[in-house]
Amino acid sequence: MSLAYGCQGIQYVTYGTPVGRPDCEFGTALIAKEGRPSRLYDDATAINTTYLQPIGRRLKHLGSESVVHANEDPPPVGTTRCTPSPQLRSVAGERVSARSRSSRPGTGGSSPRGESC
């Protein structure tokens, strides 16, 4: 769903595992309490380089143009409900459909890359 709303990257909530916080118990982050990379560090590195970098090259030139929600009753507050159109009569499965535009120079400004309901 984040991609539908224009997300173009991942932000890690805690890169290092917080210490000295008796009010919260944190699981292991990319950097363990001892200051060394945890097993998650290698996993994140592999995901970032194998999947996210290639996808990011394409996503960074896109911007969210519109987002509609389907199969949610009621739809979330402040969102637009998906309505049927000649191109799309129904939606099954996931609840969000998005339409994006290219912001890459030389593409003519707004260029649909996906179809909304």
PAKE-648959 format. One record per atom (N, C-alpha, C, CB): residue number from 1; residue in one letter; atom name; x, y, z. Coordinates in Angstrom, 1 decimal, m for minus. Glycine has a CB too. Example, Ala and Ser with C-alpha at 12.3 -4.5 7.8 and 13.67 -1.06 7.14 Angstrom:
BEGIN
   pos   code   site        x        y        z
     1      a      N     13.2     m5.7      7.8
     1      a     CA     12.3     m4.5      7.8
     1      a      C     13.2     m3.3      7.8
     1      a     CB     11.3     m4.5      9.0
     2      s      N     12.8     m2.2      7.1
     2      s     CA     13.7     m1.1      7.1
     2      s      C     12.9      0.0      7.9
     2      s     CB     14.1     m0.6      5.7
This chain:
BEGIN
   pos   code   site        x        y        z
     1      m      N      0.8     m1.2      0.0
     1      m     CA      0.0      0.0      0.0
     1      m      C      0.9      1.2      0.0
     1      m     CB     m0.9      0.0      1.2
     2      s      N      2.0      1.2      0.6
     2      s     CA      2.9      2.4      0.7
     2      s      C      3.3      2.8     m0.7
     2      s     CB      4.1      2.1      1.5
     3      l      N      3.5      1.9     m1.6
     3      l     CA      3.9      2.2     m3.0
     3      l      C      2.8      2.9     m3.7
     3      l     CB      4.3      1.0     m3.8
     4      a      N      1.5      2.6     m3.4
     4      a     CA      0.4      3.2     m4.1
     4      a      C      0.3      4.7     m3.7
     4      a     CB     m0.9      2.5     m3.7
     5      y      N      0.7      5.0     m2.4
     5      y     CA      0.7      6.4     m2.0
     5      y      C      2.0      7.1     m2.3
     5      y     CB      0.5      6.4     m0.5
     6      g      N      2.9      6.5     m3.0
     6      g     CA      4.1      7.3     m3.5
     6      g      C      5.3      7.0     m2.7
     6      g     CB      3.8      8.7     m3.4
     7      c      N      5.3      6.0     m1.8
     7      c     CA      6.6      5.7     m1.1
     7      c      C      7.6      5.2     m2.1
     7      c     CB      6.3      4.6     m0.1
     8      q      N      8.9      5.7     m1.9
     8      q     CA      9.9      5.4     m2.8
     8      q      C     11.1      4.8     m2.1
     8      q     CB     10.4      6.6     m3.6
     9      g      N     11.0      4.4     m0.9
     9      g     CA     12.1      3.8     m0.2
     9      g      C     11.7      3.2      1.1
     9      g     CB     13.2      4.9      0.1
    10      i      N     12.6      2.7      1.8
    10      i     CA     12.3      2.0      3.1
    10      i      C     13.1      2.8      4.2
    10      i     CB     12.7      0.5      3.1
    11      q      N     12.5      3.1      5.3
    11      q     CA     13.2      3.7      6.4
    11      q      C     13.1      2.7      7.6
    11      q     CB     12.6      5.1      6.8
    12      y      N     14.3      2.4      8.1
    12      y     CA     14.3      1.5      9.2
    12      y      C     14.0      2.2     10.5
    12      y     CB     15.7      0.7      9.3
    13      v      N     13.0      1.8     11.3
    13      v     CA     12.6      2.5     12.5
    13      v      C     13.8      2.6     13.5
    13      v     CB     11.4      1.8     13.2
    14      t      N     14.4      1.5     13.7
    14      t     CA     15.6      1.5     14.5
    14      t      C     16.7      0.7     13.8
    14      t     CB     15.3      0.9     15.9
    15      y      N     17.8      1.5     13.4
    15      y     CA     18.9      0.8     12.8
    15      y      C     19.7      0.1     13.8
    15      y     CB     19.8      1.9     12.1
    16      g      N     19.9      0.7     15.0
    16      g     CA     20.6      0.1     16.1
    16      g      C     19.6     m0.3     17.2
    16      g     CB     21.7      1.0     16.7
    17      t      N     19.8     m1.4     17.8
    17      t     CA     18.9     m1.8     18.9
    17      t      C     19.0     m0.9     20.1
    17      t     CB     19.2     m3.3     19.3
    18      p      N     17.9     m0.2     20.5
    18      p     CA     18.0      0.7     21.6
    18      p      C     18.3      0.0     22.9
    18      p     CB     16.6      1.4     21.8
    19      v      N     19.1      0.6     23.7
    19      v     CA     19.5      0.1     25.0
    19      v      C     19.1      1.1     26.1
    19      v     CB     21.0     m0.3     25.1
    20      g      N     18.9      0.6     27.3
    20      g     CA     18.6      1.5     28.4
    20      g      C     17.2      2.1     28.4
    20      g     CB     19.6      2.6     28.5
    21      r      N     16.3      1.4     27.9
    21      r     CA     14.9      1.8     27.8
    21      r      C     14.0      0.9     28.6
    21      r     CB     14.4      1.9     26.3
    22      p      N     13.9      1.1     29.9
    22      p     CA     13.1      0.1     30.7
    22      p      C     11.6      0.2     30.3
    22      p     CB     13.3      0.4     32.1
    23      d      N     11.2      1.3     29.7
    23      d     CA      9.8      1.5     29.3
    23      d      C      9.4      0.7     28.1
    23      d     CB      9.5      2.9     29.1
    24      c      N     10.3      0.2     27.3
    24      c     CA     10.0     m0.5     26.1
    24      c      C     11.0     m1.6     25.9
    24      c     CB     10.1      0.4     24.9
    25      e      N     10.5     m2.8     25.4
    25      e     CA     11.4     m3.9     25.1
    25      e      C     11.5     m4.0     23.6
    25      e     CB     11.0     m5.2     25.8
    26      f      N     12.7     m3.8     23.1
    26      f     CA     12.9     m3.9     21.6
    26      f      C     13.5     m5.2     21.2
    26      f     CB     13.8     m2.7     21.2
    27      g      N     13.1     m5.7     20.1
    27      g     CA     13.7     m6.9     19.5
    27      g      C     15.0     m6.4     18.9
    27      g     CB     12.8     m7.5     18.4
    28      t      N     15.7     m7.4     18.3
    28      t     CA     17.0     m7.1     17.7
    28      t      C     16.8     m6.3     16.4
    28      t     CB     17.8     m8.3     17.4
    29      a      N     17.6     m5.2     16.2
    29      a     CA     17.6     m4.4     15.0
    29      a      C     18.7     m4.8     14.1
    29      a     CB     17.7     m2.9     15.3
    30      l      N     19.0     m4.1     13.1
    30      l     CA     20.1     m4.4     12.2
    30      l      C     21.4     m4.4     12.9
    30      l     CB     20.2     m3.4     11.0
    31      i      N     21.6     m3.5     13.9
    31      i     CA     22.8     m3.5     14.7
    31      i      C     22.3     m4.0     16.1
    31      i     CB     23.5     m2.1     14.8
    32      a      N     22.9     m5.0     16.6
    32      a     CA     22.6     m5.6     17.9
    32      a      C     23.0     m4.7     19.1
    32      a     CB     23.2     m7.0     18.1
    33      k      N     22.5     m5.0     20.2
    33      k     CA     22.8     m4.2     21.4
    33      k      C     24.3     m4.1     21.7
    33      k     CB     22.2     m4.8     22.7
    34      e      N     25.1     m5.1     21.3
    34      e     CA     26.5     m5.1     21.5
    34      e      C     27.2     m4.2     20.5
    34      e     CB     27.1     m6.5     21.4
    35      g      N     26.5     m3.6     19.5
    35      g     CA     27.1     m2.8     18.5
    35      g      C     27.6     m3.5     17.2
    35      g     CB     28.2     m2.0     19.1
    36      r      N     27.4     m4.7     17.1
    36      r     CA     27.8     m5.5     15.9
    36      r      C     26.6     m5.8     15.1
    36      r     CB     28.5     m6.8     16.4
    37      p      N     26.8     m5.9     13.8
    37      p     CA     25.7     m6.3     12.9
    37      p      C     25.0     m7.6     13.3
    37      p     CB     26.2     m6.4     11.4
    38      s      N     23.7     m7.6     13.4
    38      s     CA     22.9     m8.8     13.7
    38      s      C     22.7     m9.6     12.5
    38      s     CB     21.6     m8.4     14.4
    39      r      N     22.1    m10.8     12.6
    39      r     CA     21.8    m11.6     11.5
    39      r      C     20.9    m10.9     10.5
    39      r     CB     21.2    m13.0     11.9
    40      l      N     20.1     m9.9     11.0
    40      l     CA     19.2     m9.2     10.2
    40      l      C     19.9     m8.2      9.2
    40      l     CB     18.2     m8.4     11.0
    41      y      N     21.1     m7.8      9.6
    41      y     CA     21.9     m6.9      8.8
    41      y      C     22.2     m7.5      7.4
    41      y     CB     23.2     m6.6      9.5
    42      d      N     22.7     m8.8      7.4
    42      d     CA     23.0     m9.4      6.2
    42      d      C     21.7     m9.6      5.3
    42      d     CB     23.7    m10.8      6.4
    43      d      N     20.6    m10.0      6.0
    43      d     CA     19.4    m10.1      5.3
    43      d      C     18.9     m8.8      4.6
    43      d     CB     18.3    m10.6      6.2
    44      a      N     19.0     m7.7      5.4
    44      a     CA     18.6     m6.4      4.9
    44      a      C     19.6     m6.0      3.7
    44      a     CB     18.7     m5.4      6.0
    45      t      N     20.8     m6.3      3.8
    45      t     CA     21.8     m6.0      2.8
    45      t      C     21.4     m6.7      1.5
    45      t     CB     23.2     m6.3      3.2
    46      a      N     21.1     m8.0      1.6
    46      a     CA     20.7     m8.8      0.4
    46      a      C     19.4     m8.3     m0.2
    46      a     CB     20.6    m10.3      0.8
    47      i      N     18.4     m8.0      0.6
    47      i     CA     17.2     m7.5      0.1
    47      i      C     17.4     m6.1     m0.6
    47      i     CB     16.1     m7.3      1.2
    48      n      N     18.2     m5.2      0.1
    48      n     CA     18.4     m3.9     m0.5
    48      n      C     19.1     m4.0     m1.8
    48      n     CB     19.2     m3.1      0.5
    49      t      N     20.1     m4.8     m2.0
    49      t     CA     20.9     m4.8     m3.2
    49      t      C     20.3     m5.7     m4.3
    49      t     CB     22.3     m5.3     m2.9
    50      t      N     19.6     m6.8     m3.9
    50      t     CA     19.0     m7.7     m4.9
    50      t      C     17.7     m7.2     m5.4
    50      t     CB     18.9     m9.0     m4.3
    51      y      N     16.9     m6.7     m4.5
    51      y     CA     15.5     m6.3     m4.9
    51      y      C     15.2     m4.8     m5.0
    51      y     CB     14.5     m7.0     m4.0
    52      l      N     15.6     m4.1     m3.9
    52      l     CA     15.1     m2.7     m3.8
    52      l      C     15.9     m1.8     m4.7
    52      l     CB     15.3     m2.3     m2.4
    53      q      N     17.2     m2.0     m4.9
    53      q     CA     17.9     m1.1     m5.8
    53      q      C     17.4     m1.1     m7.3
    53      q     CB     19.4     m1.4     m5.8
    54      p      N     17.2     m2.3     m7.8
    54      p     CA     16.6     m2.4     m9.2
    54      p      C     15.2     m1.8     m9.3
    54      p     CB     16.6     m3.8     m9.7
    55      i      N     14.4     m2.1     m8.3
    55      i     CA     13.0     m1.5     m8.3
    55      i      C     13.1      0.0     m8.1
    55      i     CB     12.2     m2.2     m7.2
    56      g      N     14.0      0.4     m7.2
    56      g     CA     14.1      1.8     m6.9
    56      g      C     14.5      2.7     m8.1
    56      g     CB     15.1      2.0     m5.9
    57      r      N     15.3      2.1     m9.0
    57      r     CA     15.7      2.8    m10.2
    57      r      C     14.4      3.2    m11.1
    57      r     CB     16.6      2.0    m11.1
    58      r      N     13.4      2.4    m11.1
    58      r     CA     12.2      2.7    m11.8
    58      r      C     11.2      3.5    m11.0
    58      r     CB     11.5      1.3    m12.2
    59      l      N     11.1      3.2     m9.7
    59      l     CA     10.2      4.0     m8.9
    59      l      C     10.5      5.4     m8.6
    59      l     CB     10.1      3.3     m7.5
    60      k      N     11.8      5.7     m8.6
    60      k     CA     12.2      7.1     m8.3
    60      k      C     11.7      8.1     m9.3
    60      k     CB     13.7      7.2     m8.2
    61      h      N     11.3      7.7    m10.5
    61      h     CA     10.8      8.6    m11.5
    61      h      C      9.3      8.6    m11.5
    61      h     CB     11.3      8.2    m12.8
    62      l      N      8.6      7.9    m10.6
    62      l     CA      7.2      7.9    m10.6
    62      l      C      6.7      8.7     m9.4
    62      l     CB      6.7      6.4    m10.5
    63      g      N      5.5      9.2     m9.5
    63      g     CA      4.8      9.9     m8.4
    63      g      C      3.4      9.4     m8.4
    63      g     CB      4.9     11.4     m8.6
    64      s      N      2.8      9.4     m7.2
    64      s     CA      1.4      9.0     m7.0
    64      s      C      0.5     10.0     m7.6
    64      s     CB      1.1      8.7     m5.5
    65      e      N     m0.4      9.6     m8.5
    65      e     CA     m1.4     10.5     m9.1
    65      e      C     m2.7     10.4     m8.5
    65      e     CB     m1.4     10.2    m10.6
    66      s      N     m3.1      9.1     m8.2
    66      s     CA     m4.4      8.9     m7.6
    66      s      C     m4.4      7.5     m6.9
    66      s     CB     m5.6      9.0     m8.6
    67      v      N     m5.1      7.4     m5.9
    67      v     CA     m5.3      6.1     m5.2
    67      v      C     m6.7      5.9     m4.8
    67      v     CB     m4.4      6.0     m3.9
    68      v      N     m7.3      4.7     m5.1
    68      v     CA     m8.6      4.4     m4.7
    68      v      C     m8.6      3.1     m3.9
    68      v     CB     m9.6      4.3     m5.9
    69      h      N     m9.6      3.0     m3.0
    69      h     CA     m9.7      1.8     m2.2
    69      h      C    m11.0      1.0     m2.6
    69      h     CB     m9.9      2.2     m0.7
    70      a      N    m10.7     m0.3     m2.7
    70      a     CA    m11.8     m1.3     m3.0
    70      a      C    m11.9     m2.3     m1.9
    70      a     CB    m11.6     m1.9     m4.4
    71      n      N    m13.1     m2.9     m1.8
    71      n     CA    m13.3     m4.1     m0.9
    71      n      C    m13.1     m3.7      0.5
    71      n     CB    m12.4     m5.2     m1.3
    72      e      N    m13.3     m2.5      0.9
    72      e     CA    m13.3     m2.0      2.3
    72      e      C    m14.6     m1.3      2.6
    72      e     CB    m12.1     m1.1      2.6
    73      d      N    m15.3     m1.7      3.5
    73      d     CA    m16.6     m1.1      3.9
    73      d      C    m16.7     m0.8      5.3
    73      d     CB    m17.8     m2.0      3.4
    74      p      N    m16.6      0.4      5.7
    74      p     CA    m16.5      1.6      4.9
    74      p      C    m15.0      1.8      4.5
    74      p     CB    m17.0      2.9      5.6
    75      p      N    m14.7      2.6      3.5
    75      p     CA    m13.3      2.9      3.1
    75      p      C    m12.7      3.7      4.2
    75      p     CB    m13.2      3.6      1.8
    76      p      N    m11.4      3.7      4.4
    76      p     CA    m10.7      4.5      5.4
    76      p      C    m11.1      6.0      5.2
    76      p     CB     m9.2      4.4      5.3
    77      v      N    m11.2      6.7      6.4
    77      v     CA    m11.6      8.1      6.4
    77      v      C    m10.6      8.9      5.5
    77      v     CB    m11.6      8.7      7.8
    78      g      N    m11.2      9.8      4.7
    78      g     CA    m10.3     10.6      3.8
    78      g      C     m9.9     10.0      2.5
    78      g     CB     m9.2     11.1      4.6
    79      t      N    m10.3      8.8      2.2
    79      t     CA     m9.9      8.1      1.0
    79      t      C    m11.1      8.1      0.0
    79      t     CB     m9.4      6.7      1.3
    80      t      N    m10.7      7.7     m1.2
    80      t     CA    m11.7      7.6     m2.3
    80      t      C    m12.1      6.2     m2.6
    80      t     CB    m11.2      8.3     m3.6
    81      r      N    m13.4      5.9     m2.7
    81      r     CA    m13.9      4.6     m2.9
    81      r      C    m13.7      4.2     m4.4
    81      r     CB    m15.4      4.4     m2.5
    82      c      N    m13.3      3.0     m4.7
    82      c     CA    m13.2      2.6     m6.1
    82      c      C    m14.6      2.4     m6.7
    82      c     CB    m12.4      1.2     m6.2
    83      t      N    m14.8      3.0     m7.9
    83      t     CA    m16.1      2.8     m8.6
    83      t      C    m15.8      2.2     m9.9
    83      t     CB    m16.8      4.2     m8.7
    84      p      N    m16.8      1.3    m10.4
    84      p     CA    m16.6      0.7    m11.7
    84      p      C    m16.4      1.7    m12.8
    84      p     CB    m17.7     m0.3    m11.9
    85      s      N    m15.7      1.3    m13.8
    85      s     CA    m15.6      2.1    m15.0
    85      s      C    m15.6      1.1    m16.2
    85      s     CB    m14.2      2.9    m15.0
    86      p      N    m15.7      1.7    m17.4
    86      p     CA    m15.7      0.8    m18.6
    86      p      C    m14.5     m0.1    m18.7
    86      p     CB    m15.8      1.6    m19.9
    87      q      N    m13.3      0.4    m18.2
    87      q     CA    m12.1     m0.4    m18.3
    87      q      C    m12.0     m1.4    m17.2
    87      q     CB    m10.9      0.5    m18.2
    88      l      N    m12.6     m1.2    m16.0
    88      l     CA    m12.5     m2.0    m14.9
    88      l      C    m13.9     m2.2    m14.2
    88      l     CB    m11.4     m1.5    m13.9
    89      r      N    m14.5     m3.3    m14.3
    89      r     CA    m15.8     m3.5    m13.7
    89      r      C    m15.8     m4.0    m12.3
    89      r     CB    m16.5     m4.5    m14.5
    90      s      N    m14.7     m4.7    m11.8
    90      s     CA    m14.7     m5.1    m10.4
    90      s      C    m13.2     m5.3    m10.0
    90      s     CB    m15.5     m6.4    m10.2
    91      v      N    m13.0     m5.4     m8.7
    91      v     CA    m11.7     m5.6     m8.1
    91      v      C    m11.8     m6.7     m7.1
    91      v     CB    m11.1     m4.3     m7.4
    92      a      N    m10.9     m7.7     m7.2
    92      a     CA    m10.9     m8.8     m6.2
    92      a      C     m9.5     m8.8     m5.5
    92      a     CB    m11.2    m10.1     m6.9
    93      g      N     m9.4     m9.3     m4.3
    93      g     CA     m8.1     m9.4     m3.7
    93      g      C     m7.7     m8.1     m2.9
    93      g     CB     m7.0     m9.7     m4.7
    94      e      N     m6.5     m7.6     m3.3
    94      e     CA     m6.0     m6.4     m2.5
    94      e      C     m7.0     m5.3     m2.6
    94      e     CB     m4.7     m6.0     m3.1
    95      r      N     m6.8     m4.4     m1.7
    95      r     CA     m7.8     m3.3     m1.5
    95      r      C     m7.4     m2.0     m2.1
    95      r     CB     m8.0     m3.1     m0.1
    96      v      N     m6.2     m1.8     m2.7
    96      v     CA     m5.8     m0.5     m3.2
    96      v      C     m5.4     m0.6     m4.6
    96      v     CB     m4.6      0.0     m2.3
    97      s      N     m5.8      0.3     m5.4
    97      s     CA     m5.4      0.4     m6.8
    97      s      C     m4.8      1.8     m7.0
    97      s     CB     m6.5      0.2     m7.8
    98      a      N     m3.7      1.9     m7.7
    98      a     CA     m3.0      3.2     m7.9
    98      a      C     m2.8      3.6     m9.3
    98      a     CB     m1.7      3.2     m7.1
    99      r      N     m2.6      4.8     m9.5
    99      r     CA     m2.2      5.4    m10.8
    99      r      C     m1.0      6.3    m10.6
    99      r     CB     m3.4      6.1    m11.5
   100      s      N      0.0      6.1    m11.3
   100      s     CA      1.2      6.9    m11.1
   100      s      C      1.5      7.7    m12.4
   100      s     CB      2.4      6.0    m10.7
   101      r      N      2.4      8.7    m12.2
   101      r     CA      2.8      9.5    m13.3
   101      r      C      4.3      9.5    m13.3
   101      r     CB      2.2     10.9    m13.3
   102      s      N      4.9      9.6    m14.5
   102      s     CA      6.4      9.7    m14.6
   102      s      C      6.8     11.2    m14.4
   102      s     CB      6.9      9.2    m15.9
   103      s      N      7.9     11.4    m13.6
   103      s     CA      8.4     12.7    m13.4
   103      s      C      9.8     12.8    m14.1
   103      s     CB      8.6     13.0    m11.9
   104      r      N     10.1     11.8    m14.9
   104      r     CA     11.4     11.7    m15.6
   104      r      C     11.4     12.8    m16.7
   104      r     CB     11.6     10.3    m16.2
   105      p      N     12.4     13.6    m16.8
   105      p     CA     12.5     14.6    m17.9
   105      p      C     12.3     13.9    m19.3
   105      p     CB     13.8     15.3    m17.8
   106      g      N     11.6     14.6    m20.1
   106      g     CA     11.4     14.1    m21.5
   106      g      C     10.3     13.1    m21.7
   106      g     CB     12.7     13.5    m21.9
   107      t      N      9.5     12.8    m20.6
   107      t     CA      8.4     11.9    m20.7
   107      t      C      7.1     12.6    m20.9
   107      t     CB      8.3     11.0    m19.5
   108      g      N      7.1     13.9    m21.0
   108      g     CA      5.8     14.6    m21.3
   108      g      C      5.0     14.9    m20.0
   108      g     CB      5.0     13.8    m22.2
   109      g      N      5.7     15.0    m18.9
   109      g     CA      4.9     15.3    m17.6
   109      g      C      4.2     14.1    m17.1
   109      g     CB      3.9     16.4    m17.9
   110      s      N      2.9     14.2    m17.0
   110      s     CA      2.1     13.2    m16.4
   110      s      C      1.8     12.1    m17.4
   110      s     CB      0.8     13.8    m15.8
   111      s      N      2.3     10.9    m17.1
   111      s     CA      2.1      9.7    m17.9
   111      s      C      1.6      8.6    m17.1
   111      s     CB      3.4      9.4    m18.6
   112      p      N      0.4      8.1    m17.3
   112      p     CA     m0.2      7.0    m16.5
   112      p      C      0.7      5.8    m16.6
   112      p     CB     m1.6      6.7    m16.9
   113      r      N      1.0      5.1    m15.5
   113      r     CA      1.8      3.9    m15.5
   113      r      C      1.0      2.8    m14.9
   113      r     CB      3.0      4.1    m14.7
   114      g      N     m0.2      3.0    m14.4
   114      g     CA     m1.1      2.0    m13.8
   114      g      C     m2.5      2.5    m14.0
   114      g     CB     m0.7      1.8    m12.3
   115      e      N     m3.5      1.7    m13.8
   115      e     CA     m4.8      2.1    m14.0
   115      e      C     m5.6      2.0    m12.7
   115      e     CB     m5.5      1.2    m15.0
   116      s      N     m6.3      3.0    m12.3
   116      s     CA     m7.2      3.0    m11.1
   116      s      C     m8.6      2.6    m11.5
   116      s     CB     m7.2      4.3    m10.4
   117      c      N     m9.4      2.3    m10.5
   117      c     CA    m10.8      1.9    m10.8
   117      c      C    m11.5      3.0    m11.5
   117      c     CB    m11.5      1.4     m9.6
